[in-house]
């Protein structure tokens, strides 16, 4: 970040009609618009008006059974982010891509293309895919074992980074006078052959404005934390309390140092679910309205999928049946989120109905329902007390929840000196205050000769 005072980094977690699972049923949302470019252009413009660092699109490769009661995840990220690159100028654009069901050459090329089209604003949210259902859309075989997915991911990222650097920074001349576009002796194959991939290279896209798109990771399992410490530059994480967040923050910064990196090179951005009101009573009334719209059948199905236990036959007002939950090691899919919610259940002993409502918007992330000042108070406390470098913002409903945050919470943060009043850079790396990576630089003589 520029300047002497440390400031928050804010990313918008863009999820169709909002983060409350019943947001699509609220009168202020438009679920039929979630496949329209104008809808996302409106949201991106709001986020950019609020000077947010970035927006982020999650992704999945399966149609979940819960689609009966909830809006689908949304459009394919590369397509949508490329379109948004054309109608925004500053905000970072982060897309999700799986290392389990893609090939490194494809992903390196797609993110390099997005970085060019956006002028250096792209970021890759690296996932290993946690959905067992998605596995069967890529062949008749189950989801690979958890640790195996992360081993593949490590080599996948290694190959992608090598492809991004297969062009030397000054390989591209575009010299009209000499007729030399690129000096091919400065563009080299990577000749990678490993346990999972054999890739000759080089990439057929020249070096990008950022040199490398920003690398983001969101897994909180032991394997996910180890992976993030070695390769990620920002971590999106679910932490339900200040104490948990502080412990995670300390651990990840220490892991980064152990991996030979600076602690400042790894940003920790916990998810923050917000419901904004001019008064606390107004915010709580909106939260109540959303909770009342929750479909219990959806909540039961969601928890059944997470816990790997069929809960549909259990009474909503009975305690969550802890005795039926599997051991953590048996979880093949989203182990980090399983551990988070399981700990909450053991600690608080809620009924199924209470757990459904408790996680209907936040899904285990921190949640603040209140006035702009109350929300800013929480954000400042986490930021100053060693729990966060910023937040992955999760508005209750879109676009209204984001508009409330931008128009009411952002000015409160700015007045406290916690957040920028204007963008100071143009690339996502500059927004995040990350160290530069080599960029394309034309040779002066060639540039002059071509004029």
DRENDREN-843255 format. One record per residue (C-alpha): residue number from 0; x, z, y. Coordinates in Angstrom, 2 decimals, m for minus. Layout:
BEGIN
@i=NUM, px=X, pz=Z, py=Y
...
This chain:
BEGIN
@i=0, px=0.00, pz=0.00, py=0.00
@i=1, px=1.12, pz=m0.64, py=3.57
@i=2, px=1.80, pz=2.26, py=5.89
@i=3, px=2.90, pz=5.82, py=5.32
@i=4, px=m0.44, pz=7.38, py=4.44
@i=5, px=m1.66, pz=7.04, py=0.88
@i=6, px=m5.13, pz=5.49, py=0.71
@i=7, px=m7.80, pz=4.94, py=m1.91
@i=8, px=m8.06, pz=1.79, py=m4.00
@i=9, px=m11.66, pz=0.76, py=m4.66
@i=10, px=m12.78, pz=m1.70, py=m7.31
@i=11, px=m16.38, pz=m2.77, py=m7.83
@i=12, px=m17.40, pz=m2.74, py=m11.49
@i=13, px=m19.89, pz=m5.60, py=m11.26
@i=14, px=m22.62, pz=m5.23, py=m13.87
@i=15, px=m25.67, pz=m7.50, py=m13.48
@i=16, px=m28.47, pz=m5.36, py=m11.93
@i=17, px=m26.43, pz=m2.16, py=m11.70
@i=18, px=m25.03, pz=0.58, py=m13.90
@i=19, px=m28.17, pz=2.51, py=m14.67
@i=20, px=m29.50, pz=1.07, py=m17.90
@i=21, px=m33.02, pz=0.90, py=m16.42
@i=22, px=m31.94, pz=m0.58, py=m13.08
@i=23, px=m33.43, pz=m3.94, py=m14.05
@i=24, px=m36.89, pz=m2.33, py=m14.06
@i=25, px=m36.57, pz=m0.90, py=m10.55
@i=26, px=m38.53, pz=m2.69, py=m7.78
@i=27, px=m35.35, pz=m3.26, py=m5.74
@i=28, px=m33.57, pz=m5.37, py=m8.38
@i=29, px=m34.03, pz=m8.96, py=m9.58
@i=30, px=m33.06, pz=m9.30, py=m13.27
@i=31, px=m33.93, pz=m12.99, py=m13.43
@i=32, px=m31.24, pz=m13.72, py=m10.85
@i=33, px=m28.30, pz=m12.52, py=m12.97
@i=34, px=m27.45, pz=m16.11, py=m13.97
@i=35, px=m27.54, pz=m17.41, py=m10.35
@i=36, px=m24.37, pz=m17.97, py=m8.34
@i=37, px=m26.08, pz=m17.00, py=m5.09
@i=38, px=m26.82, pz=m13.56, py=m6.52
@i=39, px=m23.14, pz=m12.88, py=m7.25
@i=40, px=m22.06, pz=m14.48, py=m3.99
@i=41, px=m24.26, pz=m11.98, py=m2.15
@i=42, px=m22.72, pz=m9.06, py=m4.05
@i=43, px=m19.15, pz=m10.34, py=m3.59
@i=44, px=m19.78, pz=m10.78, py=0.15
@i=45, px=m21.00, pz=m7.17, py=0.37
@i=46, px=m17.90, pz=m5.92, py=m1.46
@i=47, px=m15.62, pz=m7.97, py=0.76
@i=48, px=m17.41, pz=m6.72, py=3.87
@i=49, px=m16.64, pz=m3.21, py=2.65
@i=50, px=m12.92, pz=m4.18, py=2.35
@i=51, px=m12.89, pz=m3.28, py=m1.35
@i=52, px=m9.67, pz=m4.12, py=m3.19
@i=53, px=m11.33, pz=m6.02, py=m6.00
@i=54, px=m14.34, pz=m6.68, py=m8.17
@i=55, px=m14.29, pz=m6.66, py=m11.94
@i=56, px=m16.33, pz=m8.42, py=m14.61
@i=57, px=m16.57, pz=m6.90, py=m18.07
@i=58, px=m17.29, pz=m9.20, py=m21.01
@i=59, px=m18.49, pz=m9.18, py=m24.59
@i=60, px=m18.66, pz=m11.83, py=m27.30
@i=61, px=m21.90, pz=m10.79, py=m28.95
@i=62, px=m25.59, pz=m10.54, py=m28.11
@i=63, px=m26.35, pz=m6.85, py=m28.65
@i=64, px=m29.59, pz=m5.74, py=m30.26
@i=65, px=m30.14, pz=m3.60, py=m27.16
@i=66, px=m30.92, pz=m6.80, py=m25.24
@i=67, px=m34.56, pz=m6.04, py=m26.10
@i=68, px=m34.54, pz=m3.31, py=m23.45
@i=69, px=m31.60, pz=m4.14, py=m21.13
@i=70, px=m30.28, pz=m7.10, py=m19.16
@i=71, px=m27.47, pz=m9.02, py=m20.87
@i=72, px=m23.89, pz=m8.35, py=m19.77
@i=73, px=m23.74, pz=m11.54, py=m17.70
@i=74, px=m21.95, pz=m14.83, py=m17.35
@i=75, px=m18.58, pz=m15.85, py=m18.73
@i=76, px=m15.95, pz=m14.32, py=m16.39
@i=77, px=m13.61, pz=m17.27, py=m15.75
@i=78, px=m16.47, pz=m19.56, py=m14.78
@i=79, px=m18.05, pz=m17.05, py=m12.42
@i=80, px=m14.79, pz=m15.78, py=m10.88
@i=81, px=m13.61, pz=m19.33, py=m10.16
@i=82, px=m16.89, pz=m19.96, py=m8.35
@i=83, px=m16.53, pz=m16.69, py=m6.39
@i=84, px=m12.96, pz=m17.60, py=m5.46
@i=85, px=m14.39, pz=m20.47, py=m3.43
@i=86, px=m16.80, pz=m18.28, py=m1.43
@i=87, px=m14.54, pz=m15.26, py=m0.79
@i=88, px=m11.16, pz=m15.00, py=0.90
@i=89, px=m9.67, pz=m11.53, py=0.37
@i=90, px=m11.25, pz=m9.52, py=m2.44
@i=91, px=m9.42, pz=m9.42, py=m5.78
@i=92, px=m11.09, pz=m11.03, py=m8.80
@i=93, px=m10.54, pz=m9.29, py=m12.16
@i=94, px=m11.86, pz=m10.76, py=m15.40
@i=95, px=m11.94, pz=m9.45, py=m18.95
@i=96, px=m10.38, pz=m11.40, py=m21.81
@i=97, px=m9.87, pz=m10.22, py=m25.37
@i=98, px=m6.52, pz=m10.35, py=m27.15
@i=99, px=m8.29, pz=m10.30, py=m30.51
@i=100, px=m10.42, pz=m13.42, py=m30.12
@i=101, px=m8.30, pz=m15.65, py=m27.90
@i=102, px=m4.91, pz=m17.35, py=m27.99
@i=103, px=m2.13, pz=m16.50, py=m25.51
@i=104, px=m1.69, pz=m20.07, py=m24.22
@i=105, px=m5.38, pz=m20.33, py=m23.29
@i=106, px=m5.39, pz=m17.01, py=m21.45
@i=107, px=m2.10, pz=m17.63, py=m19.64
@i=108, px=m3.39, pz=m20.98, py=m18.42
@i=109, px=m6.81, pz=m19.69, py=m17.35
@i=110, px=m5.49, pz=m16.77, py=m15.33
@i=111, px=m2.75, pz=m18.91, py=m13.77
@i=112, px=m5.44, pz=m21.39, py=m12.73
@i=113, px=m7.62, pz=m18.62, py=m11.28
@i=114, px=m4.64, pz=m17.21, py=m9.39
@i=115, px=m4.02, pz=m20.61, py=m7.79
@i=116, px=m7.68, pz=m21.21, py=m6.96
@i=117, px=m8.04, pz=m17.77, py=m5.38
@i=118, px=m4.76, pz=m17.77, py=m3.47
@i=119, px=m3.28, pz=m14.93, py=m5.51
@i=120, px=m6.27, pz=m12.67, py=m6.10
@i=121, px=m6.62, pz=m12.68, py=m9.88
@i=122, px=m6.33, pz=m9.84, py=m12.38
@i=123, px=m6.68, pz=m9.64, py=m16.17
@i=124, px=m8.55, pz=m6.74, py=m17.76
@i=125, px=m6.94, pz=m6.68, py=m21.20
@i=126, px=m9.25, pz=m5.62, py=m24.04
@i=127, px=m8.84, pz=m5.67, py=m27.79
@i=128, px=m12.64, pz=m5.93, py=m28.42
@i=129, px=m14.50, pz=m2.90, py=m29.73
@i=130, px=m17.65, pz=m4.60, py=m31.02
@i=131, px=m17.92, pz=m5.04, py=m34.77
@i=132, px=m20.76, pz=m7.52, py=m34.17
@i=133, px=m18.49, pz=m9.75, py=m32.10
@i=134, px=m16.10, pz=m10.13, py=m35.03
@i=135, px=m18.62, pz=m12.19, py=m36.99
@i=136, px=m18.87, pz=m14.74, py=m34.21
@i=137, px=m15.26, pz=m15.67, py=m34.94
@i=138, px=m15.34, pz=m15.91, py=m38.72
@i=139, px=m16.73, pz=m14.01, py=m41.67
@i=140, px=m14.40, pz=m11.04, py=m41.38
@i=141, px=m14.81, pz=m7.53, py=m39.96
@i=142, px=m13.25, pz=m6.18, py=m36.79
@i=143, px=m9.52, pz=m5.52, py=m37.35
@i=144, px=m8.41, pz=m1.91, py=m37.60
@i=145, px=m7.87, pz=m0.11, py=m34.27
@i=146, px=m4.06, pz=0.17, py=m34.37
@i=147, px=m3.76, pz=m3.40, py=m35.66
@i=148, px=m5.68, pz=m4.72, py=m32.65
@i=149, px=m3.26, pz=m2.98, py=m30.29
@i=150, px=m0.21, pz=m4.31, py=m32.13
@i=151, px=m1.58, pz=m7.82, py=m31.72
@i=152, px=m2.36, pz=m7.07, py=m28.06
@i=153, px=1.22, pz=m6.03, py=m27.37
@i=154, px=2.61, pz=m9.32, py=m28.66
@i=155, px=m0.22, pz=m11.26, py=m26.97
@i=156, px=0.70, pz=m9.91, py=m23.52
@i=157, px=4.39, pz=m10.51, py=m24.18
@i=158, px=3.65, pz=m14.18, py=m24.86
@i=159, px=1.36, pz=m14.58, py=m21.85
@i=160, px=3.95, pz=m13.11, py=m19.49
@i=161, px=6.65, pz=m15.35, py=m20.96
@i=162, px=4.45, pz=m18.39, py=m20.36
@i=163, px=3.80, pz=m17.36, py=m16.75
@i=164, px=7.58, pz=m17.20, py=m16.28
@i=165, px=8.41, pz=m20.39, py=m18.18
@i=166, px=8.76, pz=m22.07, py=m14.78
@i=167, px=11.55, pz=m20.79, py=m12.57
@i=168, px=10.37, pz=m19.97, py=m9.04
@i=169, px=12.01, pz=m23.03, py=m7.48
@i=170, px=11.24, pz=m25.54, py=m10.24
@i=171, px=8.41, pz=m27.14, py=m8.28
@i=172, px=9.82, pz=m29.48, py=m5.60
@i=173, px=7.04, pz=m31.97, py=m4.79
@i=174, px=9.76, pz=m34.00, py=m3.01
@i=175, px=8.24, pz=m37.30, py=m1.91
@i=176, px=11.53, pz=m38.72, py=m0.68
@i=177, px=13.35, pz=m38.36, py=m4.00
@i=178, px=10.32, pz=m38.84, py=m6.20
@i=179, px=10.97, pz=m35.54, py=m8.00
@i=180, px=7.90, pz=m33.39, py=m8.45
@i=181, px=9.40, pz=m30.77, py=m10.77
@i=182, px=12.93, pz=m30.13, py=m12.00
@i=183, px=12.28, pz=m29.95, py=m15.71
@i=184, px=15.61, pz=m28.25, py=m16.46
@i=185, px=14.06, pz=m25.27, py=m14.65
@i=186, px=10.94, pz=m25.42, py=m16.83
@i=187, px=11.76, pz=m24.12, py=m20.27
@i=188, px=9.96, pz=m23.56, py=m23.60
@i=189, px=9.55, pz=m19.92, py=m24.56
@i=190, px=10.02, pz=m20.65, py=m28.28
@i=191, px=8.15, pz=m17.50, py=m29.32
@i=192, px=7.72, pz=m16.69, py=m32.99
@i=193, px=6.41, pz=m13.23, py=m33.84
@i=194, px=4.15, pz=m11.37, py=m36.23
@i=195, px=0.95, pz=m12.86, py=m34.79
@i=196, px=1.83, pz=m15.89, py=m32.68
@i=197, px=4.07, pz=m18.94, py=m32.64
@i=198, px=4.05, pz=m20.52, py=m29.17
@i=199, px=6.52, pz=m23.17, py=m28.01
@i=200, px=5.54, pz=m23.48, py=m24.33
@i=201, px=6.19, pz=m23.99, py=m21.48
@i=202, px=2.93, pz=m23.48, py=m19.60
@i=203, px=1.47, pz=m26.60, py=m18.00
@i=204, px=0.54, pz=m24.73, py=m14.80
@i=205, px=3.27, pz=m24.02, py=m12.21
@i=206, px=4.12, pz=m20.48, py=m11.03
@i=207, px=1.22, pz=m18.77, py=m9.31
@i=208, px=0.96, pz=m17.17, py=m5.86
@i=209, px=1.35, pz=m13.69, py=m7.37
@i=210, px=3.92, pz=m14.70, py=m9.96
@i=211, px=1.81, pz=m12.69, py=m12.39
@i=212, px=m1.87, pz=m11.81, py=m12.10
@i=213, px=m2.39, pz=m8.04, py=m12.00
@i=214, px=m2.69, pz=m6.50, py=m15.48
@i=215, px=m5.51, pz=m3.99, py=m16.01
@i=216, px=m6.41, pz=m1.98, py=m19.10
@i=217, px=m9.41, pz=0.21, py=m19.90
@i=218, px=m8.83, pz=1.77, py=m23.32
@i=219, px=m8.53, pz=5.57, py=m23.40
@i=220, px=m7.73, pz=6.12, py=m27.07
@i=221, px=m4.20, pz=7.17, py=m28.05
@i=222, px=m3.29, pz=3.56, py=m28.82
@i=223, px=m4.89, pz=2.42, py=m25.56
@i=224, px=m2.97, pz=4.95, py=m23.48
@i=225, px=0.34, pz=3.99, py=m25.07
@i=226, px=m0.40, pz=0.31, py=m24.50
@i=227, px=m1.41, pz=0.86, py=m20.85
@i=228, px=1.72, pz=2.87, py=m20.08
@i=229, px=3.89, pz=m0.04, py=m21.14
@i=230, px=2.12, pz=m3.06, py=m19.66
@i=231, px=m0.81, pz=m2.19, py=m17.36
@i=232, px=m0.64, pz=m1.94, py=m13.58
@i=233, px=m4.08, pz=m0.38, py=m13.20
@i=234, px=m6.16, pz=1.63, py=m15.65
@i=235, px=m9.96, pz=1.80, py=m15.57
@i=236, px=m10.88, pz=5.05, py=m17.30
@i=237, px=m13.94, pz=7.19, py=m18.03
@i=238, px=m13.41, pz=10.84, py=m17.08
@i=239, px=m16.38, pz=13.19, py=m16.83
@i=240, px=m14.76, pz=16.07, py=m14.91
@i=241, px=m12.01, pz=16.75, py=m12.40
@i=242, px=m10.02, pz=18.75, py=m14.95
@i=243, px=m10.15, pz=15.99, py=m17.57
@i=244, px=m9.24, pz=13.40, py=m14.95
@i=245, px=m6.25, pz=15.45, py=m13.76
@i=246, px=m4.95, pz=15.80, py=m17.31
@i=247, px=m5.35, pz=12.07, py=m17.94
@i=248, px=m3.66, pz=11.24, py=m14.61
@i=249, px=m0.66, pz=13.45, py=m15.36
@i=250, px=m0.34, pz=12.06, py=m18.87
@i=251, px=m0.48, pz=8.41, py=m17.83
@i=252, px=1.98, pz=8.82, py=m14.97
@i=253, px=4.39, pz=10.60, py=m17.33
@i=254, px=3.94, pz=7.92, py=m19.98
@i=255, px=4.73, pz=5.21, py=m17.40
@i=256, px=7.98, pz=6.99, py=m16.47
@i=257, px=8.88, pz=7.38, py=m20.14
@i=258, px=8.36, pz=3.63, py=m20.51
@i=259, px=10.99, pz=3.04, py=m17.82
@i=260, px=8.58, pz=2.39, py=m14.98
@i=261, px=7.80, pz=4.11, py=m11.68
@i=262, px=4.70, pz=6.31, py=m11.71
@i=263, px=3.51, pz=4.38, py=m8.64
@i=264, px=3.42, pz=1.17, py=m10.65
@i=265, px=0.43, pz=2.41, py=m12.66
@i=266, px=m2.78, pz=3.03, py=m10.70
@i=267, px=m5.41, pz=5.30, py=m12.26
@i=268, px=m8.97, pz=4.32, py=m11.28
@i=269, px=m11.66, pz=6.46, py=m12.94
@i=270, px=m15.20, pz=5.13, py=m13.05
@i=271, px=m17.55, pz=6.67, py=m10.48
@i=272, px=m21.32, pz=6.29, py=m10.84
@i=273, px=m23.05, pz=6.72, py=m7.48
@i=274, px=m26.61, pz=7.14, py=m6.23
@i=275, px=m26.58, pz=7.22, py=m2.42
@i=276, px=m29.23, pz=8.77, py=m0.16
@i=277, px=m29.41, pz=9.75, py=3.49
@i=278, px=m30.27, pz=13.22, py=2.19
@i=279, px=m29.49, pz=14.81, py=m1.15
@i=280, px=m33.22, pz=14.98, py=m1.89
@i=281, px=m33.55, pz=11.25, py=m1.27
@i=282, px=m30.67, pz=10.48, py=m3.61
@i=283, px=m32.06, pz=12.73, py=m6.34
@i=284, px=m35.47, pz=11.11, py=m6.01
@i=285, px=m33.93, pz=7.67, py=m6.56
@i=286, px=m32.00, pz=9.00, py=m9.55
@i=287, px=m35.25, pz=10.46, py=m10.93
@i=288, px=m37.04, pz=7.13, py=m10.47
@i=289, px=m34.33, pz=5.34, py=m12.45
@i=290, px=m34.33, pz=7.97, py=m15.20
@i=291, px=m38.11, pz=7.70, py=m15.53
@i=292, px=m37.73, pz=3.97, py=m16.17
@i=293, px=m35.34, pz=4.54, py=m19.08
@i=294, px=m36.63, pz=3.26, py=m22.41
@i=295, px=m35.95, pz=6.00, py=m25.01
@i=296, px=m35.71, pz=3.43, py=m27.81
@i=297, px=m32.84, pz=1.78, py=m25.97
@i=298, px=m31.05, pz=5.09, py=m25.45
@i=299, px=m31.36, pz=5.97, py=m29.13
@i=300, px=m30.03, pz=2.57, py=m30.15
@i=301, px=m27.14, pz=2.85, py=m27.71
@i=302, px=m26.14, pz=6.30, py=m29.01
@i=303, px=m26.60, pz=5.19, py=m32.63
@i=304, px=m24.15, pz=2.35, py=m32.03
@i=305, px=m21.65, pz=4.65, py=m30.34
@i=306, px=m21.86, pz=7.44, py=m32.94
@i=307, px=m22.20, pz=5.12, py=m35.99
@i=308, px=m25.26, pz=7.17, py=m37.01
@i=309, px=m28.88, pz=6.00, py=m37.06
@i=310, px=m30.64, pz=8.39, py=m34.67
@i=311, px=m33.94, pz=6.53, py=m34.45
@i=312, px=m35.73, pz=8.96, py=m36.75
@i=313, px=m34.75, pz=12.08, py=m34.83
@i=314, px=m36.97, pz=13.89, py=m32.34
@i=315, px=m35.96, pz=13.29, py=m28.72
@i=316, px=m36.20, pz=16.98, py=m27.89
@i=317, px=m34.09, pz=18.10, py=m30.84
@i=318, px=m30.35, pz=18.79, py=m30.44
@i=319, px=m27.95, pz=15.96, py=m31.16
@i=320, px=m27.13, pz=16.29, py=m34.91
@i=321, px=m23.43, pz=17.05, py=m34.66
@i=322, px=m23.08, pz=17.47, py=m38.41
@i=323, px=m23.74, pz=13.75, py=m38.91
@i=324, px=m21.09, pz=12.46, py=m36.57
@i=325, px=m18.09, pz=10.76, py=m38.22
@i=326, px=m14.47, pz=11.81, py=m37.84
@i=327, px=m12.73, pz=10.19, py=m34.88
@i=328, px=m10.27, pz=8.39, py=m37.15
@i=329, px=m13.19, pz=6.60, py=m38.81
@i=330, px=m14.23, pz=4.91, py=m35.56
@i=331, px=m13.09, pz=1.27, py=m35.60
@i=332, px=m14.70, pz=0.23, py=m32.32
@i=333, px=m14.76, pz=2.05, py=m28.98
@i=334, px=m12.89, pz=5.19, py=m30.03
@i=335, px=m12.05, pz=6.42, py=m26.53
@i=336, px=m15.69, pz=6.46, py=m25.41
@i=337, px=m16.77, pz=8.04, py=m28.71
@i=338, px=m14.32, pz=10.91, py=m28.15
@i=339, px=m15.52, pz=11.43, py=m24.58
@i=340, px=m19.23, pz=11.63, py=m25.43
@i=341, px=m18.60, pz=13.64, py=m28.60
@i=342, px=m16.71, pz=16.26, py=m26.60
@i=343, px=m19.57, pz=16.41, py=m24.08
@i=344, px=m22.09, pz=16.96, py=m26.88
@i=345, px=m20.04, pz=19.73, py=m28.51
@i=346, px=m19.50, pz=21.41, py=m25.16
@i=347, px=m23.03, pz=21.21, py=m23.75
@i=348, px=m25.21, pz=20.92, py=m26.89
@i=349, px=m27.85, pz=18.68, py=m25.25
@i=350, px=m31.02, pz=17.35, py=m26.83
@i=351, px=m31.16, pz=13.63, py=m27.54
@i=352, px=m33.42, pz=13.10, py=m24.54
@i=353, px=m31.02, pz=14.99, py=m22.28
@i=354, px=m28.04, pz=13.03, py=m23.57
@i=355, px=m29.84, pz=9.71, py=m23.10
@i=356, px=m30.61, pz=10.54, py=m19.48
@i=357, px=m27.23, pz=12.10, py=m18.83
@i=358, px=m25.46, pz=8.92, py=m19.90
@i=359, px=m28.06, pz=6.33, py=m18.79
@i=360, px=m26.10, pz=5.48, py=m15.65
@i=361, px=m22.68, pz=7.07, py=m15.97
@i=362, px=m22.08, pz=6.46, py=m19.70
@i=363, px=m19.64, pz=9.38, py=m19.64
@i=364, px=m18.01, pz=8.55, py=m16.30
@i=365, px=m18.06, pz=10.90, py=m13.33
@i=366, px=m21.33, pz=10.77, py=m11.39
@i=367, px=m22.23, pz=11.79, py=m7.85
@i=368, px=m25.82, pz=11.80, py=m6.63
@i=369, px=m26.01, pz=12.70, py=m2.97
@i=370, px=m25.29, pz=11.89, py=0.65
@i=371, px=m22.39, pz=9.72, py=1.86
@i=372, px=m20.52, pz=12.88, py=2.88
@i=373, px=m21.06, pz=14.50, py=m0.53
@i=374, px=m19.84, pz=11.39, py=m2.33
@i=375, px=m16.82, pz=11.15, py=m0.02
@i=376, px=m16.09, pz=14.85, py=m0.63
@i=377, px=m15.87, pz=14.26, py=m4.38
@i=378, px=m13.75, pz=11.15, py=m4.00
@i=379, px=m11.37, pz=12.93, py=m1.61
@i=380, px=m11.04, pz=15.94, py=m3.92
@i=381, px=m10.16, pz=13.79, py=m6.94
@i=382, px=m7.78, pz=11.67, py=m4.85
@i=383, px=m5.95, pz=14.57, py=m3.24
@i=384, px=m5.92, pz=16.87, py=m6.29
@i=385, px=m4.07, pz=14.49, py=m8.62
@i=386, px=m6.97, pz=12.95, py=m10.55
@i=387, px=m7.18, pz=9.41, py=m9.17
@i=388, px=m5.47, pz=6.71, py=m7.11
@i=389, px=m8.90, pz=5.28, py=m6.38
@i=390, px=m12.12, pz=4.52, py=m8.21
@i=391, px=m13.88, pz=1.93, py=m10.31
@i=392, px=m17.19, pz=1.96, py=m8.44
@i=393, px=m20.39, pz=1.88, py=m10.51
@i=394, px=m23.44, pz=1.57, py=m8.20
@i=395, px=m26.72, pz=2.68, py=m9.76
@i=396, px=m28.45, pz=m0.62, py=m8.88
@i=397, px=m27.46, pz=m3.95, py=m7.34
@i=398, px=m27.28, pz=m5.17, py=m4.73
@i=399, px=m28.93, pz=m2.18, py=m2.98
@i=400, px=m26.68, pz=0.52, py=m4.40
@i=401, px=m23.58, pz=m1.38, py=m3.32
@i=402, px=m25.04, pz=m2.02, py=0.14
@i=403, px=m25.67, pz=1.71, py=0.55
@i=404, px=m22.08, pz=2.46, py=m0.50
@i=405, px=m20.57, pz=m0.14, py=1.82
@i=406, px=m22.72, pz=0.74, py=4.82
@i=407, px=m22.70, pz=4.53, py=4.43
@i=408, px=m19.91, pz=5.81, py=2.18
@i=409, px=m17.13, pz=3.42, py=3.23
@i=410, px=m17.41, pz=4.40, py=6.94
@i=411, px=m17.24, pz=8.06, py=5.88
@i=412, px=m14.04, pz=7.37, py=3.92
@i=413, px=m12.60, pz=5.37, py=6.81
@i=414, px=m13.32, pz=8.16, py=9.30
@i=415, px=m11.28, pz=10.52, py=7.09
@i=416, px=m8.36, pz=8.09, py=6.96
@i=417, px=m8.82, pz=7.61, py=3.22
@i=418, px=m9.62, pz=3.89, py=3.18
@i=419, px=m8.60, pz=0.77, py=5.08
@i=420, px=m10.54, pz=m0.52, py=8.06
@i=421, px=m9.23, pz=m4.06, py=7.52
@i=422, px=m7.40, pz=m5.92, py=4.79
@i=423, px=m3.65, pz=m5.84, py=5.35
@i=424, px=m2.68, pz=m8.36, py=2.68
@i=425, px=m4.13, pz=m11.40, py=0.95
@i=426, px=m3.23, pz=m10.97, py=m2.72
@i=427, px=m4.52, pz=m8.45, py=m5.21
@i=428, px=m0.98, pz=m7.14, py=m5.64
@i=429, px=m0.81, pz=m6.47, py=m1.91
@i=430, px=m4.19, pz=m4.70, py=m1.95
@i=431, px=m3.07, pz=m2.49, py=m4.83
@i=432, px=0.34, pz=m1.82, py=m3.27
@i=433, px=2.11, pz=m3.11, py=m6.37
@i=434, px=5.70, pz=m4.39, py=m6.34
@i=435, px=6.01, pz=m8.15, py=m5.86
@i=436, px=6.72, pz=m10.58, py=m8.66
@i=437, px=8.56, pz=m13.83, py=m7.96
@i=438, px=6.46, pz=m16.49, py=m6.26
@i=439, px=6.72, pz=m20.23, py=m5.80
@i=440, px=9.18, pz=m21.12, py=m3.07
@i=441, px=10.00, pz=m24.73, py=m2.20
@i=442, px=13.57, pz=m25.65, py=m1.34
@i=443, px=13.92, pz=m26.07, py=2.39
@i=444, px=15.68, pz=m29.44, py=2.17
@i=445, px=13.06, pz=m30.88, py=m0.19
@i=446, px=10.20, pz=m29.54, py=1.91
@i=447, px=11.69, pz=m31.09, py=5.05
@i=448, px=12.37, pz=m34.40, py=3.34
@i=449, px=8.77, pz=m34.74, py=2.18
@i=450, px=7.37, pz=m34.51, py=5.71
